[in-house]
Amino acid sequence: MEQWLTMISDVGFPIVVTLYLLNRIESKLDTLNQSIQMLPSQLQKG
């Protein structure tokens, strides 16, 4: 049981950091995707 707790404490922090960073990147990718989709209409106006 003690080995499991040690493994969770060692691996748990990197997993949490990875999930946090993936969440941030996902929102930025959504914004980038919207900008790219709007680009043709902006080019036609300009």
FIPALO-27050 format. One record per atom (N, C-alpha, C, O, CB): residue in three letters; x, y, z; chain. Coordinates in pm, 1 decimal, always signed. Atoms other than C-alpha are relative to their C-alpha. Last residue first. Glycine has a CB too. Layout:
! FIPALO-27050
lumgu:px:py:pz:seke
ALA:X:Y:Z:A
...
This chain:
! FIPALO-27050
lumgu:px:py:pz:seke
GLY:-113.7:-90.2:+6.5:A
GLY:-1030.0:+4444.5:-4698.4:A
GLY:+50.0:+23.0:-135.6:A
GLY:+146.1:+97.7:-154.2:A
GLY:+108.0:-49.3:+80.6:A
LYS:+40.3:-136.8:-35.1:A
LYS:-1378.7:+4297.4:-4692.7:A
LYS:+113.2:+99.3:-28.0:A
LYS:+89.7:+210.9:-74.4:A
LYS:-41.5:+7.4:+148.8:A
GLN:+90.7:-48.7:+103.6:A
GLN:-1279.4:+3982.2:-4882.1:A
GLN:-42.5:+142.8:+26.1:A
GLN:-60.5:+220.7:-67.6:A
GLN:-122.2:-89.0:-9.6:A
LEU:-79.0:-31.6:+118.1:A
LEU:-979.1:+3927.9:-4653.4:A
LEU:-87.6:+54.1:-113.7:A
LEU:-43.2:+139.7:-190.1:A
LEU:+75.8:-123.9:-46.7:A
GLN:-74.2:-123.6:-26.8:A
GLN:-1196.6:+3954.1:-4342.5:A
GLN:+84.3:+40.9:-122.1:A
GLN:+99.2:+159.7:-150.7:A
GLN:+90.9:-17.9:+124.2:A
SER:+95.4:-109.7:+7.7:A
SER:-1437.5:+3696.0:-4484.0:A
SER:+68.1:+133.8:+27.3:A
SER:+30.6:+235.4:-31.2:A
SER:-114.4:-22.0:+98.8:A
PRO:+44.3:-26.4:+138.3:A
PRO:-1148.9:+3460.1:-4557.5:A
PRO:-99.4:+115.7:-11.3:A
PRO:-90.2:+195.3:-104.8:A
PRO:-62.9:-124.6:-57.8:A
LEU:-98.6:-64.1:+86.2:A
LEU:-993.4:+3509.1:-4208.9:A
LEU:-49.0:+21.5:-143.0:A
LEU:-29.5:+131.4:-195.0:A
LEU:+125.2:-82.1:-2.3:A
MET:+47.1:-133.7:+35.0:A
MET:-1301.1:+3428.9:-3998.4:A
MET:+91.2:+69.1:-102.0:A
MET:+52.7:+170.8:-159.8:A
MET:-10.6:+85.1:+125.2:A
GLN:+125.7:+12.7:+72.6:A
GLN:-1226.1:+3054.1:-3994.6:A
GLN:-54.3:+135.4:-44.3:A
GLN:-120.6:+143.7:-147.7:A
GLN:-102.6:-71.0:+85.8:A
ILE:-29.8:+51.9:+133.5:A
ILE:-864.4:+3120.0:-3901.8:A
ILE:-127.1:-12.6:-82.8:A
ILE:-125.8:+14.5:-202.9:A
ILE:+70.4:-135.9:+9.6:A
SER:-66.7:-105.9:+76.3:A
SER:-967.5:+3339.9:-3610.6:A
SER:+29.2:-44.5:-142.1:A
SER:+11.8:+32.6:-236.5:A
SER:+129.6:+41.9:+68.8:A
GLN:+100.8:-99.9:+34.9:A
GLN:-1214.9:+3081.1:-3484.2:A
GLN:+61.5:+111.5:-85.0:A
GLN:-0.1:+158.3:-180.8:A
GLN:-63.7:+58.9:+127.5:A
ASN:+86.9:+60.3:+100.9:A
ASN:-946.7:+2810.4:-3496.6:A
ASN:-107.9:+99.1:-45.7:A
ASN:-135.9:+109.2:-165.1:A
ASN:-65.3:-128.1:+55.5:A
LEU:-73.7:-0.6:+125.9:A
LEU:-701.1:+3031.1:-3309.0:A
LEU:-85.0:-55.3:-113.7:A
LEU:-83.0:-2.1:-224.7:A
LEU:+128.8:-81.1:+13.5:A
THR:-6.5:-139.1:+44.3:A
THR:-955.4:+3093.1:-3032.9:A
THR:+72.2:+10.7:-134.7:A
THR:+28.8:+84.9:-222.9:A
THR:+71.3:+86.8:+105.7:A
ASP:+135.6:-36.5:+41.8:A
ASP:-1026.5:+2721.1:-3004.6:A
ASP:-3.0:+143.1:-53.3:A
ASP:-65.7:+170.7:-155.6:A
ASP:-98.9:-15.1:+117.5:A
LEU:+20.8:+59.1:+131.9:A
LEU:-652.6:+2651.0:-2998.6:A
LEU:-139.9:+30.4:-52.0:A
LEU:-157.8:+51.0:-172.0:A
LEU:+22.6:-151.2:+5.1:A
LYS:-72.3:-82.7:+95.9:A
LYS:-612.1:+2896.4:-2710.6:A
LYS:-15.2:-54.7:-141.0:A
LYS:-22.8:+22.8:-236.4:A
LYS:+147.8:+8.7:+37.5:A
SER:+73.7:-125.2:+15.9:A
SER:-886.5:+2720.9:-2514.2:A
SER:+70.1:+91.7:-100.0:A
SER:+3.4:+161.3:-176.6:A
SER:-15.2:+70.9:+135.6:A
GLU:+124.8:+24.9:+72.4:A
GLU:-726.4:+2382.7:-2576.9:A
GLU:-77.3:+129.2:-22.4:A
GLU:-128.5:+152.0:-131.9:A
GLU:-86.7:-100.2:+76.1:A
ILE:-30.6:+7.3:+142.9:A
ILE:-380.9:+2506.9:-2476.6:A
ILE:-127.0:-19.2:-80.9:A
ILE:-141.0:+37.1:-189.5:A
ILE:+98.6:-114.0:-28.6:A
ARG:-34.7:-134.8:+47.5:A
ARG:-509.5:+2613.2:-2135.5:A
ARG:+25.7:+0.4:-149.5:A
ARG:-19.8:+90.4:-220.2:A
ARG:+123.1:+53.1:+73.9:A
ASN:+123.1:-79.4:-5.2:A
ASN:-682.3:+2278.9:-2075.8:A
ASN:+26.6:+141.2:-51.5:A
ASN:-54.2:+196.1:-126.4:A
ASN:-56.1:+4.9:+144.2:A
LEU:+82.4:+40.7:+113.5:A
LEU:-373.4:+2089.3:-2189.2:A
LEU:-129.0:+80.5:-6.0:A
LEU:-175.9:+115.0:-114.5:A
LEU:-31.8:-149.0:+8.0:A
LEU:-57.6:-59.4:+120.6:A
LEU:-164.1:+2292.4:-1945.2:A
LEU:-79.5:-38.8:-124.1:A
LEU:-97.6:+43.5:-213.8:A
LEU:+145.8:-42.7:-15.9:A
TYR:+19.0:-145.1:-4.7:A
TYR:-393.3:+2207.2:-1653.2:A
TYR:+51.5:+65.3:-128.3:A
TYR:-16.2:+149.7:-187.0:A
TYR:+71.6:+59.9:+122.8:A
LEU:+141.4:-26.1:+27.7:A
LEU:-405.3:+1838.9:-1748.2:A
LEU:-29.6:+149.7:-1.0:A
LEU:-106.8:+197.2:-84.2:A
LEU:-88.3:-70.1:+103.6:A
THR:+27.0:+29.8:+140.6:A
THR:-26.0:+1825.4:-1768.2:A
THR:-144.5:+29.3:-36.5:A
THR:-171.1:+89.5:-140.4:A
THR:+32.4:-145.3:-30.5:A
VAL:-59.0:-109.0:+78.5:A
VAL:+15.8:+1999.2:-1432.0:A
VAL:-27.9:-20.6:-148.6:A
VAL:-61.0:+74.4:-219.4:A
VAL:+152.5:+9.1:+25.2:A
VAL:+82.2:-119.5:-22.3:A
VAL:-226.2:+1755.9:-1268.5:A
VAL:+52.5:+116.5:-82.2:A
VAL:-25.7:+189.9:-142.7:A
VAL:-2.7:+37.3:+149.5:A
ILE:+127.3:+21.6:+68.8:A
ILE:-48.1:+1457.1:-1422.1:A
ILE:-88.6:+123.0:+13.3:A
ILE:-149.9:+166.0:-84.5:A
ILE:-72.0:-124.2:+56.1:A
PRO:-16.1:-22.3:+144.8:A
PRO:+292.0:+1591.0:-1317.8:A
PRO:-129.2:-20.1:-78.7:A
PRO:-152.1:+48.4:-178.4:A
PRO:+106.2:-93.0:-54.5:A
PHE:-26.1:-140.8:+28.6:A
PHE:+166.6:+1624.2:-958.4:A
PHE:+23.1:+24.1:-148.5:A
PHE:-37.2:+115.4:-204.9:A
PHE:+120.2:+48.2:+79.4:A
GLY:+121.4:-80.8:-5.5:A
GLY:+12.9:+1277.4:-943.2:A
GLY:+21.8:+144.9:-36.7:A
GLY:-57.9:+202.0:-111.1:A
GLY:-58.8:-7.3:+135.7:A
VAL:+55.8:-13.8:+133.9:A
VAL:+321.6:+1085.4:-1057.4:A
VAL:-120.0:+93.4:-1.4:A
VAL:-151.1:+150.0:-106.2:A
VAL:-39.6:-135.8:-54.5:A
ASP:-103.9:-32.1:+98.3:A
ASP:+537.8:+1113.2:-747.3:A
ASP:-59.5:+31.7:-136.2:A
ASP:-13.0:+123.2:-204.2:A
ASP:+98.5:-115.5:-12.6:A
SER:-56.3:-131.3:-33.7:A
SER:+252.1:+1137.0:-495.2:A
SER:+107.6:+40.6:-100.0:A
SER:+123.4:+159.3:-128.4:A
SER:+58.3:-1.2:+142.2:A
ILE:+100.0:-103.1:+25.6:A
ILE:+66.0:+855.1:-667.3:A
ILE:+56.5:+138.0:+29.8:A
ILE:+33.3:+232.2:-46.0:A
ILE:-125.8:-25.0:+83.8:A
MET:+12.9:-15.7:+144.8:A
MET:+378.8:+635.7:-679.1:A
MET:-101.1:+109.4:-34.0:A
MET:-77.3:+187.9:-125.7:A
MET:-41.9:-133.0:-64.8:A
THR:-120.9:-64.9:+50.0:A
THR:+453.3:+694.1:-310.5:A
THR:-10.4:+24.8:-149.6:A
THR:+27.3:+131.6:-197.8:A
THR:+123.6:-85.0:+31.2:A
LEU:+5.4:-140.2:-42.2:A
LEU:+95.8:+615.6:-213.8:A
LEU:+122.2:+76.9:-49.6:A
LEU:+110.9:+192.7:-89.8:A
LEU:-9.6:+9.6:+153.1:A
TRP:+102.7:-68.2:+79.9:A
TRP:+100.7:+298.2:-421.1:A
TRP:-5.7:+148.1:+35.9:A
TRP:-15.6:+233.8:-51.8:A
TRP:-138.4:-65.5:+21.4:A
GLN:-56.3:-22.1:+132.8:A
GLN:+431.4:+187.1:-265.8:A
GLN:-98.9:+74.4:-88.9:A
GLN:-59.1:+159.2:-168.7:A
GLN:+39.3:-133.4:-64.5:A
GLU:-87.2:-116.5:-8.5:A
GLU:+283.5:+237.0:+81.2:A
GLU:+63.7:+31.9:-135.4:A
GLU:+87.1:+148.4:-167.7:A
GLU:+108.7:-23.0:+105.2:A
MET:+83.1:-120.0:+0.0:A
MET:+0.0:+0.0:+0.0:A
MET:+87.3:+126.0:+0.0:A
MET:+54.8:+225.2:-65.2:A
MET:-94.4:+0.0:+122.0:A
